[in-house]
Amino acid sequence: MRADAVANREKLLDAASRLFADEGIEAPMHLIAERADVGVGTLYRHFEDRDAVIIALCERLMVALRAFEAEAAEAPTGWDALMTYIDGATKVYLDNPWAAPAIARFRRLVPADQAVESNVLAHVQRAREEGSLREDVSALDLTFIAPMLGSLVTLPEPARAMVLPRLRSLLLDAIRPEGDPRPPIGGDDVAVQDFRREVGRPDA
């Protein structure tokens, strides 16, 4: 593509990301063009339909996930590698509130790319060999930790910051080998009434 066409495509994807974050992945297509400040014709020259937009956005996410996976490969231990991947993947979900439903649709539209999962399996095997991971934890188990943590994106701040480090600690404790010392739960203990106040439901 010409440089201006590439630039327009990226503008459209940036606009779609912002729109989907605000209104969900079923938001009207013409709003993508409006937010990108281009014509609807330009939008449809690049993306024939909503699924094409979602595929392109998810391909961006896959690039980010592979970057974190590559960083994990350089970690000094298998456990550190898993933490690098989990924290990086969680950030992808938190930075892109539309990620979970978009990835679910992406998986139905595009043949599975098992590259990330196979590399996570390598980290799992490394952590098992060093004794830092439960023997019965699978690579598939670990790939679902980030989406679970990322689901907290629906919470407003600072409620999310109250809950995220504690839930992360509890999930990680669940994959440690029996008998391993457990570090203190991350974050501060949060009273129910304080949490409700932060999410705007003081009487819930």
N, C-alpha and C positions, 0 to 999 in steps of 0.2 A: 504494500500500500504506500501511497504518497505520504509525505510527512504530515500534511494537513489532515489526511484521512485518519492516520494513526492517532493524531492529537484529538480529533473529534471522537474516535472510538473510546479513548481513555476518559475524555470528559463525560461521555455518556455512562461509562461504567462507574465513575466517581459519583455522578448524579444518581444513578440507580442505587448505589450503596447507601447514600444519604436518605433517599426516598424510602427504600425498604426498611431502613432502621427506624424511620419515623412512622410509617404506615403499613409495614408488612409487605411480603413479597407479592401480594395480590393487588397492590396499588395500581391505579390506572397507568397504562403505558405512556400516554401523552404527557404525563407529569415528568417523566424522565427527560424528555426532550426539553420541556420548559425549564427544568432545573439546570440542564446543561447549556441552555441558551442557544439551542439549535432547532432547526425545523423537524417536524415529525417525519418528513421524508428522509432526512439524514439518519434518524434513529432506525428506520426500517431498512435502509440500505446496509446498515451494519448488523442488525439483529432482526431476523424475520418474525420473531415472536418472543413472548415472555420466557419461554424455555431457553432460547438462545442467550438471552441476557443472564439468566440464572447459571447456565453452563459457564459462560465467560467469567462471571463473578466467582464461581466456585473454583475455576481453574486458577484464579488469582490466589484464593485461599490455599490451594494445594501447593503453590509455590512457597507460600509462607510456612506451611507445615513442613515441607521438605527442608527449608532453611533451618528450622529448629531441630529437625531430625539430624541434619548434618552437624549442627553444633553439638548435639548430644553425643555423636560419635567421637568427639574430641574430649569428652569428659573423663576425669581420672579413674572413676569407678563405674560399675554397672548401675549402682543405685543413683549416682549423680547423673548418669546418662538418662535414666528414666525420669528423674526430677526435671531435668532440662527440657525434655520433650513434653512432659505433662504441663509444666508451667508455661511453656511456649504455646502449646496448643490451646490451653485455657485462655491465654491472652488473645489469641485469634478469635475465639468465640465471644469474649467480652468486648473486643474492639468492633465486632460486627454483629449487632443484635439479630440480624436476619440469618445468620449462618446456619443455625440448627434446621429450620424448615427448608432452607435452600439446599443444604447438603443432602437432606432426605430426598428431595426431588431430584437432585443431581444423580444420586445413586440409582434412581429408577431410569434415568435417561441415558446414562453413559456406562459402558462396560467398566467393571471394577478395576481400579488401579491398585494393585497390591504392594506397590513399592514401599510405601510408608509402613504398612503393617509388617512386611517382611523385615524391614530394618528395626522396627520396634521389637520383633521377635529376637533379633540378635542381641539387643540390650537386655531383654528378659533372660536369655540364656547366660549372658555375662553376669548378671546380678545373681542368678541362681548359683552359678559356679563359685562366686565369692561369698555366698551365704547371706546375702542382704535382702533376698526376696523369698516369699513363701513358695514352696515347690509347686503348689497347685494353682498358682496365679498364671493366667495365660496372657498372651499378647493382646487378644481380643478384649479381655477384662480391662487392660490398661488403656486401650484406645477409647474406652467409654468414660474414663475418669474426667477427662477434659470437658466433654459435653455436659457432664453432670455439674461440674463447677461452673461452666459457662452459662448454664441455665439461670444462674443468679443475676444475669444481666437485666432481668426484668425488675429487680429490686432497685429503688432509687438510692442514691447516695445520701447520707453515709450508712444507711442500713446495709448495703452490700458489703462495705468495708468491715462492718461489725461481724458479718456471718462468714465471709469467704475464707479468712485464714483458719477459722475454727473447723469448718467443714473440710477444708483441705487436710488439716492435721488428722482428723478422724478417718478420712478415706485412706490416707497413707499408712496410718497405724494398722488398718485392716489388711494391708499387703506385706507387712513386716513378718519375718519368721517368728514362731512362738519362742518366747524367752528373751527376745531382743528387748533392750531397754526402750521405753517410749519417751520421746522428748515431750516437754510440756505442750499442751494444746496451744496453737497459735492464736494471737489476738487476745482481747480481754473478754472476761465472762460478761455476757450481756443479759440484763434482766428483761423479762418478757415485756413489761410495760414500757421500757426504754425502746425496745425494738418496734413495738406497735406505734409509739409516738413518731418514730422516724419514718415509718411507711404511711403515716397519716391515718392510722386506725386506732386511736387511743382507747376506744371502748370495745374493740374486737375481741 
